[in-house]
């Protein structure tokens, strides 16, 4: 069984980078929407295991692409928070590891640091981190969709 922690960490980091350019008043509502939709989605386990991981990695790429926008308005921020909540809840339901959600929450601590960087004219750093997250997510989706090669097969000694 795969761990849900790596995609959750990167999804929450991407959300924090995207919310950095959103109005501060929208932050708390977005975090509330994230918690609410995560709780709702965690109660409905989807029947497709690998599809949830692929969908979550695609969501990481889309959410991180929100950090490449100059200004994130409230509606985009709300949509990104709901999207992140749905995929993180689905991951928690599929992997049956709700503690991974708590372990990934510190990635949201990037939000004040990224907002400070955006205010002090070092927004290229936030954009570089967002583009890095897009690249990692695209690589993870590509590796998940490729056929298994002999180098990725489990060894007979394991």
Buried (B, 14 or more C-beta within 10 A) or exposed (E): EBEBBBBBBBBBBBBBBBBBBBEEEBBEBBBEBBBBBBBEBBEEBBEEEEEBBBBBBBBBBBBBBBBBBEEBEEEBBBBBBBBBBBBBBBBBBBBEBBEBBEBBBEBBEBBEBBBEBBEEEEBEEBBEBBBBBBEBBBEBBEEEEEEEEEEEEEEEEE
